[in-house]
């Protein structure tokens, strides 16, 4: 566990080691959600993990995102 303080505008810094493990890059999106009083951060993806396409609607499967076409091929 890592403890960070909020700055004056409510920001926190994600430690470099954690950013490297998640391959979070400068300028890329981070998904933030709250469940039961806890906040979760995860790498945001806007492309299919198989074909890297962005044109079809994406769905989350475990920790990955698949487009409708790739999901249909796997099903």
N, CA, C, O and CB atoms as a CASP TS submission, in Angstrom:
PFRMAT TS
TARGET T0000
AUTHOR 0000-0000-0000
METHOD Language model
MODEL 1
PARENT N/A
ATOM      1  N   UNK     1       0.844  -1.173   0.000  1.00  0.00           N
ATOM      2  CA  UNK     1       0.000   0.000   0.000  1.00  0.00           C
ATOM      3  C   UNK     1       0.892   1.240   0.000  1.00  0.00           C
ATOM      4  O   UNK     1       1.919   1.290   0.677  1.00  0.00           O
ATOM      5  CB  UNK     1      -0.962  -0.004   1.220  1.00  0.00           C
ATOM      6  N   UNK     2       0.474   2.229  -0.772  1.00  0.00           N
ATOM      7  CA  UNK     2       1.193   3.496  -0.858  1.00  0.00           C
ATOM      8  C   UNK     2       0.240   4.592  -0.414  1.00  0.00           C
ATOM      9  O   UNK     2      -0.916   4.622  -0.835  1.00  0.00           O
ATOM     10  CB  UNK     2       1.735   3.761  -2.310  1.00  0.00           C
ATOM     11  N   UNK     3       0.718   5.489   0.429  1.00  0.00           N
ATOM     12  CA  UNK     3      -0.095   6.612   0.903  1.00  0.00           C
ATOM     13  C   UNK     3       0.353   7.874   0.174  1.00  0.00           C
ATOM     14  O   UNK     3       1.543   8.185   0.127  1.00  0.00           O
ATOM     15  CB  UNK     3       0.028   6.789   2.458  1.00  0.00           C
ATOM     16  N   UNK     4      -0.604   8.592  -0.391  1.00  0.00           N
ATOM     17  CA  UNK     4      -0.329   9.861  -1.059  1.00  0.00           C
ATOM     18  C   UNK     4      -1.291  10.906  -0.515  1.00  0.00           C
ATOM     19  O   UNK     4      -2.425  10.588  -0.158  1.00  0.00           O
ATOM     20  CB  UNK     4      -0.462   9.729  -2.612  1.00  0.00           C
ATOM     21  N   UNK     5      -0.839  12.145  -0.452  1.00  0.00           N
ATOM     22  CA  UNK     5      -1.705  13.249  -0.028  1.00  0.00           C
ATOM     23  C   UNK     5      -2.276  13.943  -1.248  1.00  0.00           C
ATOM     24  O   UNK     5      -1.625  14.038  -2.288  1.00  0.00           O
ATOM     25  CB  UNK     5      -0.931  14.256   0.853  1.00  0.00           C
ATOM     26  N   UNK     6      -3.508  14.429  -1.108  1.00  0.00           N
ATOM     27  CA  UNK     6      -4.126  15.217  -2.161  1.00  0.00           C
ATOM     28  C   UNK     6      -3.490  16.595  -2.201  1.00  0.00           C
ATOM     29  O   UNK     6      -3.157  17.160  -1.159  1.00  0.00           O
ATOM     30  CB  UNK     6      -5.648  15.324  -1.949  1.00  0.00           C
ATOM     31  N   UNK     7      -3.320  17.140  -3.404  1.00  0.00           N
ATOM     32  CA  UNK     7      -2.808  18.515  -3.487  1.00  0.00           C
ATOM     33  C   UNK     7      -3.982  19.480  -3.351  1.00  0.00           C
ATOM     34  O   UNK     7      -5.103  19.059  -3.067  1.00  0.00           O
ATOM     35  CB  UNK     7      -2.037  18.757  -4.837  1.00  0.00           C
ATOM     36  N   UNK     8      -3.731  20.759  -3.552  1.00  0.00           N
ATOM     37  CA  UNK     8      -4.754  21.793  -3.333  1.00  0.00           C
ATOM     38  C   UNK     8      -5.982  21.656  -4.221  1.00  0.00           C
ATOM     39  O   UNK     8      -7.060  22.130  -3.860  1.00  0.00           O
ATOM     40  CB  UNK     8      -4.152  23.140  -3.549  1.00  0.00           C
ATOM     41  N   UNK     9      -5.838  21.021  -5.367  1.00  0.00           N
ATOM     42  CA  UNK     9      -6.989  20.863  -6.267  1.00  0.00           C
ATOM     43  C   UNK     9      -7.483  19.415  -6.322  1.00  0.00           C
ATOM     44  O   UNK     9      -8.232  19.058  -7.231  1.00  0.00           O
ATOM     45  CB  UNK     9      -6.621  21.335  -7.673  1.00  0.00           C
ATOM     46  N   UNK    10      -7.078  18.586  -5.371  1.00  0.00           N
ATOM     47  CA  UNK    10      -7.597  17.227  -5.250  1.00  0.00           C
ATOM     48  C   UNK    10      -6.891  16.168  -6.059  1.00  0.00           C
ATOM     49  O   UNK    10      -7.429  15.076  -6.239  1.00  0.00           O
ATOM     50  CB  UNK    10      -8.990  17.224  -5.625  1.00  0.00           C
ATOM     51  N   UNK    11      -5.698  16.456  -6.552  1.00  0.00           N
ATOM     52  CA  UNK    11      -4.959  15.475  -7.357  1.00  0.00           C
ATOM     53  C   UNK    11      -4.046  14.623  -6.490  1.00  0.00           C
ATOM     54  O   UNK    11      -3.594  15.037  -5.423  1.00  0.00           O
ATOM     55  CB  UNK    11      -4.137  16.179  -8.437  1.00  0.00           C
ATOM     56  N   UNK    12      -3.792  13.416  -6.988  1.00  0.00           N
ATOM     57  CA  UNK    12      -2.782  12.550  -6.374  1.00  0.00           C
ATOM     58  C   UNK    12      -1.830  12.100  -7.476  1.00  0.00           C
ATOM     59  O   UNK    12      -2.181  12.130  -8.656  1.00  0.00           O
ATOM     60  CB  UNK    12      -3.440  11.312  -5.646  1.00  0.00           C
ATOM     61  N   UNK    13      -0.651  11.693  -7.100  1.00  0.00           N
ATOM     62  CA  UNK    13       0.330  11.172  -8.058  1.00  0.00           C
ATOM     63  C   UNK    13       0.352   9.658  -7.933  1.00  0.00           C
ATOM     64  O   UNK    13       0.497   9.120  -6.835  1.00  0.00           O
ATOM     65  CB  UNK    13       1.757  11.778  -7.812  1.00  0.00           C
ATOM     66  N   UNK    14       0.207   8.967  -9.069  1.00  0.00           N
ATOM     67  CA  UNK    14       0.335   7.515  -9.083  1.00  0.00           C
ATOM     68  C   UNK    14       1.826   7.212  -9.143  1.00  0.00           C
ATOM     69  O   UNK    14       2.514   7.686 -10.046  1.00  0.00           O
ATOM     70  CB  UNK    14      -0.445   6.862 -10.298  1.00  0.00           C
ATOM     71  N   UNK    15       2.337   6.428  -8.191  1.00  0.00           N
ATOM     72  CA  UNK    15       3.781   6.154  -8.169  1.00  0.00           C
ATOM     73  C   UNK    15       4.288   5.579  -9.490  1.00  0.00           C
ATOM     74  O   UNK    15       3.593   4.815 -10.160  1.00  0.00           O
ATOM     75  CB  UNK    15       4.109   5.190  -7.040  1.00  0.00           C
ATOM     76  N   UNK    16       5.509   5.962  -9.849  1.00  0.00           N
ATOM     77  CA  UNK    16       6.121   5.554 -11.106  1.00  0.00           C
ATOM     78  C   UNK    16       6.112   4.038 -11.282  1.00  0.00           C
ATOM     79  O   UNK    16       5.830   3.536 -12.370  1.00  0.00           O
ATOM     80  CB  UNK    16       7.542   6.073 -11.182  1.00  0.00           C
ATOM     81  N   UNK    17       6.420   3.314 -10.212  1.00  0.00           N
ATOM     82  CA  UNK    17       6.475   1.853 -10.298  1.00  0.00           C
ATOM     83  C   UNK    17       5.113   1.279 -10.702  1.00  0.00           C
ATOM     84  O   UNK    17       5.048   0.340 -11.495  1.00  0.00           O
ATOM     85  CB  UNK    17       6.926   1.253  -8.950  1.00  0.00           C
ATOM     86  N   UNK    18       4.028   1.841 -10.160  1.00  0.00           N
ATOM     87  CA  UNK    18       2.685   1.371 -10.502  1.00  0.00           C
ATOM     88  C   UNK    18       2.334   1.743 -11.937  1.00  0.00           C
ATOM     89  O   UNK    18       1.727   0.945 -12.651  1.00  0.00           O
ATOM     90  CB  UNK    18       1.643   1.955  -9.534  1.00  0.00           C
ATOM     91  N   UNK    19       2.710   2.948 -12.369  1.00  0.00           N
ATOM     92  CA  UNK    19       2.455   3.359 -13.753  1.00  0.00           C
ATOM     93  C   UNK    19       3.172   2.446 -14.729  1.00  0.00           C
ATOM     94  O   UNK    19       2.634   2.113 -15.785  1.00  0.00           O
ATOM     95  CB  UNK    19       2.893   4.809 -13.976  1.00  0.00           C
ATOM     96  N   UNK    20       4.392   2.038 -14.376  1.00  0.00           N
ATOM     97  CA  UNK    20       5.159   1.147 -15.252  1.00  0.00           C
ATOM     98  C   UNK    20       4.527  -0.235 -15.342  1.00  0.00           C
ATOM     99  O   UNK    20       4.457  -0.814 -16.426  1.00  0.00           O
ATOM    100  CB  UNK    20       6.594   1.025 -14.754  1.00  0.00           C
ATOM    101  N   UNK    21       4.068  -0.768 -14.214  1.00  0.00           N
ATOM    102  CA  UNK    21       3.427  -2.088 -14.217  1.00  0.00           C
ATOM    103  C   UNK    21       2.166  -2.065 -15.079  1.00  0.00           C
ATOM    104  O   UNK    21       1.903  -3.017 -15.814  1.00  0.00           O
ATOM    105  CB  UNK    21       3.083  -2.532 -12.773  1.00  0.00           C
ATOM    106  N   UNK    22       1.386  -0.993 -14.997  1.00  0.00           N
ATOM    107  CA  UNK    22       0.150  -0.865 -15.764  1.00  0.00           C
ATOM    108  C   UNK    22       0.379  -0.314 -17.171  1.00  0.00           C
ATOM    109  O   UNK    22      -0.566  -0.175 -17.948  1.00  0.00           O
ATOM    110  CB  UNK    22      -0.818   0.025 -15.025  1.00  0.00           C
ATOM    111  N   UNK    23       1.620  -0.003 -17.493  1.00  0.00           N
ATOM    112  CA  UNK    23       2.002   0.651 -18.760  1.00  0.00           C
ATOM    113  C   UNK    23       1.148   1.886 -19.031  1.00  0.00           C
ATOM    114  O   UNK    23       0.656   2.091 -20.141  1.00  0.00           O
ATOM    115  CB  UNK    23       1.872  -0.336 -19.935  1.00  0.00           C
ATOM    116  N   UNK    24       0.985   2.703 -17.990  1.00  0.00           N
ATOM    117  CA  UNK    24       0.287   3.977 -18.141  1.00  0.00           C
ATOM    118  C   UNK    24       1.267   4.991 -18.696  1.00  0.00           C
ATOM    119  O   UNK    24       2.343   5.196 -18.135  1.00  0.00           O
ATOM    120  CB  UNK    24      -0.315   4.465 -16.786  1.00  0.00           C
ATOM    121  N   UNK    25       0.900   5.620 -19.788  1.00  0.00           N
ATOM    122  CA  UNK    25       1.769   6.597 -20.433  1.00  0.00           C
ATOM    123  C   UNK    25       1.209   8.001 -20.274  1.00  0.00           C
ATOM    124  O   UNK    25       0.001   8.191 -20.131  1.00  0.00           O
ATOM    125  CB  UNK    25       1.948   6.262 -21.916  1.00  0.00           C
ATOM    126  N   UNK    26       2.090   8.967 -20.301  1.00  0.00           N
ATOM    127  CA  UNK    26       1.695  10.372 -20.195  1.00  0.00           C
ATOM    128  C   UNK    26       0.645  10.696 -21.254  1.00  0.00           C
ATOM    129  O   UNK    26       0.830  10.391 -22.432  1.00  0.00           O
ATOM    130  CB  UNK    26       2.925  11.303 -20.348  1.00  0.00           C
ATOM    131  N   UNK    27      -0.438  11.303 -20.839  1.00  0.00           N
ATOM    132  CA  UNK    27      -1.482  11.719 -21.761  1.00  0.00           C
ATOM    133  C   UNK    27      -2.534  10.658 -22.068  1.00  0.00           C
ATOM    134  O   UNK    27      -3.519  10.949 -22.746  1.00  0.00           O
ATOM    135  CB  UNK    27      -0.861  12.150 -23.019  1.00  0.00           C
ATOM    136  N   UNK    28      -2.341   9.439 -21.584  1.00  0.00           N
ATOM    137  CA  UNK    28      -3.313   8.368 -21.836  1.00  0.00           C
ATOM    138  C   UNK    28      -4.374   8.361 -20.743  1.00  0.00           C
ATOM    139  O   UNK    28      -4.155   8.891 -19.654  1.00  0.00           O
ATOM    140  CB  UNK    28      -2.607   6.989 -21.910  1.00  0.00           C
ATOM    141  N   UNK    29      -5.513   7.766 -21.034  1.00  0.00           N
ATOM    142  CA  UNK    29      -6.635   7.771 -20.106  1.00  0.00           C
ATOM    143  C   UNK    29      -6.513   6.756 -18.985  1.00  0.00           C
ATOM    144  O   UNK    29      -5.913   5.692 -19.139  1.00  0.00           O
ATOM    145  CB  UNK    29      -7.890   7.524 -20.848  1.00  0.00           C
ATOM    146  N   UNK    30      -7.097   7.113 -17.860  1.00  0.00           N
ATOM    147  CA  UNK    30      -7.199   6.222 -16.705  1.00  0.00           C
ATOM    148  C   UNK    30      -8.678   6.163 -16.333  1.00  0.00           C
ATOM    149  O   UNK    30      -9.318   7.198 -16.146  1.00  0.00           O
ATOM    150  CB  UNK    30      -6.303   6.721 -15.487  1.00  0.00           C
ATOM    151  N   UNK    31      -9.215   4.957 -16.226  1.00  0.00           N
ATOM    152  CA  UNK    31     -10.616   4.793 -15.831  1.00  0.00           C
ATOM    153  C   UNK    31     -10.702   4.812 -14.310  1.00  0.00           C
ATOM    154  O   UNK    31      -9.919   4.153 -13.625  1.00  0.00           O
ATOM    155  CB  UNK    31     -11.217   3.468 -16.406  1.00  0.00           C
ATOM    156  N   UNK    32     -11.654   5.566 -13.794  1.00  0.00           N
ATOM    157  CA  UNK    32     -11.843   5.698 -12.349  1.00  0.00           C
ATOM    158  C   UNK    32     -13.268   5.282 -12.027  1.00  0.00           C
ATOM    159  O   UNK    32     -14.218   5.792 -12.620  1.00  0.00           O
ATOM    160  CB  UNK    32     -11.554   7.161 -11.858  1.00  0.00           C
ATOM    161  N   UNK    33     -13.418   4.352 -11.082  1.00  0.00           N
ATOM    162  CA  UNK    33     -14.769   3.980 -10.663  1.00  0.00           C
ATOM    163  C   UNK    33     -14.798   3.811  -9.155  1.00  0.00           C
ATOM    164  O   UNK    33     -13.771   3.595  -8.512  1.00  0.00           O
ATOM    165  CB  UNK    33     -15.236   2.680 -11.368  1.00  0.00           C
ATOM    166  N   UNK    34     -15.997   3.914  -8.612  1.00  0.00           N
ATOM    167  CA  UNK    34     -16.173   3.794  -7.178  1.00  0.00           C
ATOM    168  C   UNK    34     -17.172   2.688  -6.888  1.00  0.00           C
ATOM    169  O   UNK    34     -18.240   2.631  -7.496  1.00  0.00           O
ATOM    170  CB  UNK    34     -16.636   5.129  -6.563  1.00  0.00           C
ATOM    171  N   UNK    35     -16.821   1.813  -5.959  1.00  0.00           N
ATOM    172  CA  UNK    35     -17.706   0.735  -5.535  1.00  0.00           C
ATOM    173  C   UNK    35     -17.602   0.582  -4.031  1.00  0.00           C
ATOM    174  O   UNK    35     -16.513   0.386  -3.491  1.00  0.00           O
ATOM    175  CB  UNK    35     -17.357  -0.594  -6.251  1.00  0.00           C
ATOM    176  N   UNK    36     -18.727   0.672  -3.362  1.00  0.00           N
ATOM    177  CA  UNK    36     -18.756   0.443  -1.926  1.00  0.00           C
ATOM    178  C   UNK    36     -17.782   1.303  -1.131  1.00  0.00           C
ATOM    179  O   UNK    36     -17.158   0.815  -0.189  1.00  0.00           O
ATOM    180  CB  UNK    36     -18.472  -0.981  -1.656  1.00  0.00           C
ATOM    181  N   UNK    37     -17.646   2.552  -1.486  1.00  0.00           N
ATOM    182  CA  UNK    37     -16.766   3.454  -0.752  1.00  0.00           C
ATOM    183  C   UNK    37     -15.289   3.326  -1.113  1.00  0.00           C
ATOM    184  O   UNK    37     -14.442   3.956  -0.479  1.00  0.00           O
ATOM    185  CB  UNK    37     -16.929   3.217   0.703  1.00  0.00           C
ATOM    186  N   UNK    38     -14.971   2.521  -2.123  1.00  0.00           N
ATOM    187  CA  UNK    38     -13.587   2.370  -2.587  1.00  0.00           C
ATOM    188  C   UNK    38     -13.458   2.934  -3.990  1.00  0.00           C
ATOM    189  O   UNK    38     -14.395   2.873  -4.786  1.00  0.00           O
ATOM    190  CB  UNK    38     -13.146   0.884  -2.559  1.00  0.00           C
ATOM    191  N   UNK    39     -12.287   3.485  -4.285  1.00  0.00           N
ATOM    192  CA  UNK    39     -12.010   4.043  -5.607  1.00  0.00           C
ATOM    193  C   UNK    39     -11.038   3.114  -6.313  1.00  0.00           C
ATOM    194  O   UNK    39     -10.026   2.709  -5.743  1.00  0.00           O
ATOM    195  CB  UNK    39     -11.434   5.497  -5.512  1.00  0.00           C
ATOM    196  N   UNK    40     -11.354   2.778  -7.568  1.00  0.00           N
ATOM    197  CA  UNK    40     -10.512   1.895  -8.370  1.00  0.00           C
ATOM    198  C   UNK    40      -9.998   2.647  -9.589  1.00  0.00           C
ATOM    199  O   UNK    40     -10.749   3.363 -10.251  1.00  0.00           O
ATOM    200  CB  UNK    40     -11.291   0.628  -8.800  1.00  0.00           C
ATOM    201  N   UNK    41      -8.722   2.480  -9.878  1.00  0.00           N
ATOM    202  CA  UNK    41      -8.107   3.058 -11.071  1.00  0.00           C
ATOM    203  C   UNK    41      -7.643   1.918 -11.954  1.00  0.00           C
ATOM    204  O   UNK    41      -7.128   0.914 -11.463  1.00  0.00           O
ATOM    205  CB  UNK    41      -6.919   4.009 -10.706  1.00  0.00           C
ATOM    206  N   UNK    42      -7.826   2.070 -13.262  1.00  0.00           N
ATOM    207  CA  UNK    42      -7.298   1.080 -14.189  1.00  0.00           C
ATOM    208  C   UNK    42      -6.986   1.750 -15.516  1.00  0.00           C
ATOM    209  O   UNK    42      -7.522   2.809 -15.843  1.00  0.00           O
ATOM    210  CB  UNK    42      -8.294  -0.083 -14.383  1.00  0.00           C
ATOM    211  N   UNK    43      -6.120   1.117 -16.259  1.00  0.00           N
ATOM    212  CA  UNK    43      -5.750   1.634 -17.562  1.00  0.00           C
ATOM    213  C   UNK    43      -6.983   1.638 -18.454  1.00  0.00           C
ATOM    214  O   UNK    43      -7.699   0.641 -18.539  1.00  0.00           O
ATOM    215  CB  UNK    43      -4.608   0.798 -18.191  1.00  0.00           C
ATOM    216  N   UNK    44      -7.227   2.753 -19.115  1.00  0.00           N
ATOM    217  CA  UNK    44      -8.374   2.868 -20.008  1.00  0.00           C
ATOM    218  C   UNK    44      -7.942   2.508 -21.418  1.00  0.00           C
ATOM    219  O   UNK    44      -6.883   2.927 -21.885  1.00  0.00           O
ATOM    220  CB  UNK    44      -8.978   4.295 -19.965  1.00  0.00           C
ATOM    221  N   UNK    45      -8.762   1.739 -22.079  1.00  0.00           N
ATOM    222  CA  UNK    45      -8.477   1.378 -23.457  1.00  0.00           C
ATOM    223  C   UNK    45      -9.652   1.769 -24.324  1.00  0.00           C
ATOM    224  O   UNK    45     -10.807   1.594 -23.937  1.00  0.00           O
ATOM    225  CB  UNK    45      -8.176  -0.127 -23.589  1.00  0.00           C
ATOM    226  N   UNK    46      -9.362   2.290 -25.477  1.00  0.00           N
ATOM    227  CA  UNK    46     -10.423   2.626 -26.413  1.00  0.00           C
ATOM    228  C   UNK    46     -10.256   1.832 -27.698  1.00  0.00           C
ATOM    229  O   UNK    46     -10.733   2.244 -28.756  1.00  0.00           O
ATOM    230  CB  UNK    46     -10.431   4.133 -26.709  1.00  0.00           C
ATOM    231  N   UNK    47      -9.567   0.674 -27.604  1.00  0.00           N
ATOM    232  CA  UNK    47      -9.360  -0.176 -28.770  1.00  0.00           C
ATOM    233  C   UNK    47      -9.490  -1.638 -28.376  1.00  0.00           C
ATOM    234  O   UNK    47      -9.257  -2.010 -27.226  1.00  0.00           O
ATOM    235  CB  UNK    47      -7.982   0.090 -29.403  1.00  0.00           C
ATOM    236  N   UNK    48      -9.861  -2.447 -29.333  1.00  0.00           N
ATOM    237  CA  UNK    48      -9.986  -3.894 -29.135  1.00  0.00           C
ATOM    238  C   UNK    48      -8.603  -4.490 -28.888  1.00  0.00           C
ATOM    239  O   UNK    48      -7.643  -4.133 -29.570  1.00  0.00           O
ATOM    240  CB  UNK    48     -10.664  -4.571 -30.365  1.00  0.00           C
ATOM    241  N   UNK    49      -8.494  -5.395 -27.918  1.00  0.00           N
ATOM    242  CA  UNK    49      -7.190  -5.981 -27.591  1.00  0.00           C
ATOM    243  C   UNK    49      -6.746  -7.020 -28.620  1.00  0.00           C
ATOM    244  O   UNK    49      -5.587  -7.436 -28.605  1.00  0.00           O
ATOM    245  CB  UNK    49      -7.238  -6.619 -26.209  1.00  0.00           C
ATOM    246  N   UNK    50      -7.641  -7.448 -29.513  1.00  0.00           N
ATOM    247  CA  UNK    50      -7.278  -8.430 -30.535  1.00  0.00           C
ATOM    248  C   UNK    50      -6.905  -7.737 -31.843  1.00  0.00           C
ATOM    249  O   UNK    50      -5.802  -7.924 -32.358  1.00  0.00           O
ATOM    250  CB  UNK    50      -8.435  -9.416 -30.767  1.00  0.00           C
ATOM    251  N   UNK    51      -7.826  -6.941 -32.377  1.00  0.00           N
ATOM    252  CA  UNK    51      -7.588  -6.322 -33.690  1.00  0.00           C
ATOM    253  C   UNK    51      -7.158  -4.857 -33.591  1.00  0.00           C
ATOM    254  O   UNK    51      -6.800  -4.243 -34.596  1.00  0.00           O
ATOM    255  CB  UNK    51      -8.842  -6.420 -34.537  1.00  0.00           C
ATOM    256  N   UNK    52      -7.195  -4.306 -32.385  1.00  0.00           N
ATOM    257  CA  UNK    52      -6.858  -2.906 -32.123  1.00  0.00           C
ATOM    258  C   UNK    52      -7.793  -1.931 -32.822  1.00  0.00           C
ATOM    259  O   UNK    52      -7.484  -0.746 -32.946  1.00  0.00           O
ATOM    260  CB  UNK    52      -5.444  -2.633 -32.551  1.00  0.00           C
ATOM    261  N   UNK    53      -8.930  -2.428 -33.275  1.00  0.00           N
ATOM    262  CA  UNK    53      -9.914  -1.576 -33.931  1.00  0.00           C
ATOM    263  C   UNK    53     -10.678  -0.731 -32.932  1.00  0.00           C
ATOM    264  O   UNK    53     -10.813  -1.093 -31.763  1.00  0.00           O
ATOM    265  CB  UNK    53     -10.879  -2.415 -34.739  1.00  0.00           C
ATOM    266  N   UNK    54     -11.172   0.393 -33.403  1.00  0.00           N
ATOM    267  CA  UNK    54     -11.944   1.295 -32.552  1.00  0.00           C
ATOM    268  C   UNK    54     -13.316   1.589 -33.139  1.00  0.00           C
ATOM    269  O   UNK    54     -14.093   2.333 -32.541  1.00  0.00           O
ATOM    270  CB  UNK    54     -11.186   2.594 -32.340  1.00  0.00           C
ATOM    271  N   UNK    55     -13.632   1.014 -34.310  1.00  0.00           N
ATOM    272  CA  UNK    55     -14.873   1.346 -34.997  1.00  0.00           C
ATOM    273  C   UNK    55     -16.086   0.634 -34.423  1.00  0.00           C
ATOM    274  O   UNK    55     -17.182   1.193 -34.435  1.00  0.00           O
ATOM    275  CB  UNK    55     -14.748   1.018 -36.448  1.00  0.00           C
ATOM    276  N   UNK    56     -15.922  -0.581 -33.921  1.00  0.00           N
ATOM    277  CA  UNK    56     -17.042  -1.343 -33.385  1.00  0.00           C
ATOM    278  C   UNK    56     -17.187  -1.076 -31.892  1.00  0.00           C
ATOM    279  O   UNK    56     -16.229  -0.695 -31.218  1.00  0.00           O
ATOM    280  CB  UNK    56     -16.854  -2.849 -33.649  1.00  0.00           C
ATOM    281  N   UNK    57     -18.385  -1.279 -31.396  1.00  0.00           N
ATOM    282  CA  UNK    57     -18.635  -1.096 -29.968  1.00  0.00           C
ATOM    283  C   UNK    57     -17.765  -2.062 -29.164  1.00  0.00           C
ATOM    284  O   UNK    57     -17.694  -3.251 -29.472  1.00  0.00           O
ATOM    285  CB  UNK    57     -20.135  -1.309 -29.639  1.00  0.00           C
ATOM    286  N   UNK    58     -17.112  -1.538 -28.138  1.00  0.00           N
ATOM    287  CA  UNK    58     -16.241  -2.358 -27.296  1.00  0.00           C
ATOM    288  C   UNK    58     -16.995  -2.873 -26.092  1.00  0.00           C
ATOM    289  O   UNK    58     -17.852  -2.183 -25.540  1.00  0.00           O
ATOM    290  CB  UNK    58     -15.016  -1.564 -26.847  1.00  0.00           C
ATOM    291  N   UNK    59     -16.673  -4.091 -25.686  1.00  0.00           N
ATOM    292  CA  UNK    59     -17.229  -4.653 -24.460  1.00  0.00           C
ATOM    293  C   UNK    59     -16.075  -5.152 -23.608  1.00  0.00           C
ATOM    294  O   UNK    59     -15.042  -5.586 -24.116  1.00  0.00           O
ATOM    295  CB  UNK    59     -18.247  -5.802 -24.763  1.00  0.00           C
ATOM    296  N   UNK    60     -16.276  -5.080 -22.317  1.00  0.00           N
ATOM    297  CA  UNK    60     -15.236  -5.500 -21.383  1.00  0.00           C
ATOM    298  C   UNK    60     -15.391  -6.993 -21.109  1.00  0.00           C
ATOM    299  O   UNK    60     -16.476  -7.461 -20.765  1.00  0.00           O
ATOM    300  CB  UNK    60     -15.308  -4.682 -20.059  1.00  0.00           C
ATOM    301  N   UNK    61     -14.295  -7.733 -21.266  1.00  0.00           N
ATOM    302  CA  UNK    61     -14.257  -9.156 -20.958  1.00  0.00           C
ATOM    303  C   UNK    61     -13.076  -9.346 -20.016  1.00  0.00           C
ATOM    304  O   UNK    61     -11.919  -9.238 -20.423  1.00  0.00           O
ATOM    305  CB  UNK    61     -14.127 -10.053 -22.269  1.00  0.00           C
ATOM    306  N   UNK    62     -13.380  -9.630 -18.754  1.00  0.00           N
ATOM    307  CA  UNK    62     -12.369  -9.668 -17.692  1.00  0.00           C
ATOM    308  C   UNK    62     -11.636  -8.336 -17.665  1.00  0.00           C
ATOM    309  O   UNK    62     -12.255  -7.317 -17.359  1.00  0.00           O
ATOM    310  CB  UNK    62     -11.366 -10.846 -17.905  1.00  0.00           C
ATOM    311  N   UNK    63     -10.347  -8.301 -17.970  1.00  0.00           N
ATOM    312  CA  UNK    63      -9.589  -7.046 -17.928  1.00  0.00           C
ATOM    313  C   UNK    63      -9.289  -6.496 -19.315  1.00  0.00           C
ATOM    314  O   UNK    63      -8.499  -5.562 -19.454  1.00  0.00           O
ATOM    315  CB  UNK    63      -8.292  -7.251 -17.178  1.00  0.00           C
ATOM    316  N   UNK    64      -9.911  -7.065 -20.340  1.00  0.00           N
ATOM    317  CA  UNK    64      -9.631  -6.644 -21.706  1.00  0.00           C
ATOM    318  C   UNK    64     -10.896  -6.089 -22.360  1.00  0.00           C
ATOM    319  O   UNK    64     -12.005  -6.281 -21.863  1.00  0.00           O
ATOM    320  CB  UNK    64      -9.068  -7.818 -22.529  1.00  0.00           C
ATOM    321  N   UNK    65     -10.707  -5.405 -23.475  1.00  0.00           N
ATOM    322  CA  UNK    65     -11.811  -4.894 -24.261  1.00  0.00           C
ATOM    323  C   UNK    65     -11.797  -5.586 -25.616  1.00  0.00           C
ATOM    324  O   UNK    65     -10.759  -5.681 -26.271  1.00  0.00           O
ATOM    325  CB  UNK    65     -11.725  -3.351 -24.416  1.00  0.00           C
ATOM    326  N   UNK    66     -12.963  -6.066 -26.022  1.00  0.00           N
ATOM    327  CA  UNK    66     -13.116  -6.715 -27.321  1.00  0.00           C
ATOM    328  C   UNK    66     -14.198  -6.003 -28.111  1.00  0.00           C
ATOM    329  O   UNK    66     -15.193  -5.545 -27.548  1.00  0.00           O
ATOM    330  CB  UNK    66     -13.455  -8.218 -27.159  1.00  0.00           C
ATOM    331  N   UNK    67     -13.994  -5.912 -29.445  1.00  0.00           N
ATOM    332  CA  UNK    67     -15.050  -5.357 -30.293  1.00  0.00           C
ATOM    333  C   UNK    67     -16.058  -6.469 -30.582  1.00  0.00           C
ATOM    334  O   UNK    67     -15.774  -7.644 -30.347  1.00  0.00           O
ATOM    335  CB  UNK    67     -14.462  -4.761 -31.630  1.00  0.00           C
ATOM    336  N   UNK    68     -17.224  -6.102 -31.086  1.00  0.00           N
ATOM    337  CA  UNK    68     -18.263  -7.080 -31.390  1.00  0.00           C
ATOM    338  C   UNK    68     -17.786  -8.143 -32.361  1.00  0.00           C
ATOM    339  O   UNK    68     -18.113  -9.319 -32.200  1.00  0.00           O
ATOM    340  CB  UNK    68     -19.477  -6.388 -31.955  1.00  0.00           C
ATOM    341  N   UNK    69     -17.012  -7.746 -33.372  1.00  0.00           N
ATOM    342  CA  UNK    69     -16.530  -8.713 -34.363  1.00  0.00           C
ATOM    343  C   UNK    69     -15.630  -9.765 -33.730  1.00  0.00           C
ATOM    344  O   UNK    69     -15.834 -10.959 -33.952  1.00  0.00           O
ATOM    345  CB  UNK    69     -15.778  -7.997 -35.480  1.00  0.00           C
ATOM    346  N   UNK    70     -14.661  -9.358 -32.966  1.00  0.00           N
ATOM    347  CA  UNK    70     -13.731 -10.304 -32.339  1.00  0.00           C
ATOM    348  C   UNK    70     -14.424 -11.158 -31.289  1.00  0.00           C
ATOM    349  O   UNK    70     -14.130 -12.346 -31.154  1.00  0.00           O
ATOM    350  CB  UNK    70     -12.560  -9.558 -31.706  1.00  0.00           C
ATOM    351  N   UNK    71     -15.340 -10.556 -30.548  1.00  0.00           N
ATOM    352  CA  UNK    71     -16.090 -11.322 -29.552  1.00  0.00           C
ATOM    353  C   UNK    71     -16.901 -12.424 -30.227  1.00  0.00           C
ATOM    354  O   UNK    71     -16.956 -13.552 -29.737  1.00  0.00           O
ATOM    355  CB  UNK    71     -17.019 -10.396 -28.741  1.00  0.00           C
ATOM    356  N   UNK    72     -17.529 -12.091 -31.354  1.00  0.00           N
ATOM    357  CA  UNK    72     -18.313 -13.069 -32.107  1.00  0.00           C
ATOM    358  C   UNK    72     -17.455 -14.219 -32.613  1.00  0.00           C
ATOM    359  O   UNK    72     -17.893 -15.369 -32.615  1.00  0.00           O
ATOM    360  CB  UNK    72     -19.007 -12.396 -33.275  1.00  0.00           C
ATOM    361  N   UNK    73     -16.239 -13.915 -33.041  1.00  0.00           N
ATOM    362  CA  UNK    73     -15.331 -14.959 -33.531  1.00  0.00           C
ATOM    363  C   UNK    73     -14.868 -15.884 -32.412  1.00  0.00           C
ATOM    364  O   UNK    73     -14.642 -17.073 -32.636  1.00  0.00           O
ATOM    365  CB  UNK    73     -14.121 -14.329 -34.206  1.00  0.00           C
ATOM    366  N   UNK    74     -14.727 -15.330 -31.197  1.00  0.00           N
ATOM    367  CA  UNK    74     -14.263 -16.139 -30.068  1.00  0.00           C
ATOM    368  C   UNK    74     -15.390 -16.965 -29.455  1.00  0.00           C
ATOM    369  O   UNK    74     -15.139 -18.005 -28.846  1.00  0.00           O
ATOM    370  CB  UNK    74     -13.645 -15.245 -29.004  1.00  0.00           C
ATOM    371  N   UNK    75     -16.624 -16.507 -29.613  1.00  0.00           N
ATOM    372  CA  UNK    75     -17.767 -17.180 -28.966  1.00  0.00           C
ATOM    373  C   UNK    75     -18.138 -18.477 -29.618  1.00  0.00           C
ATOM    374  O   UNK    75     -19.075 -19.143 -29.179  1.00  0.00           O
ATOM    375  CB  UNK    75     -18.961 -16.287 -28.965  1.00  0.00           C
TER
END
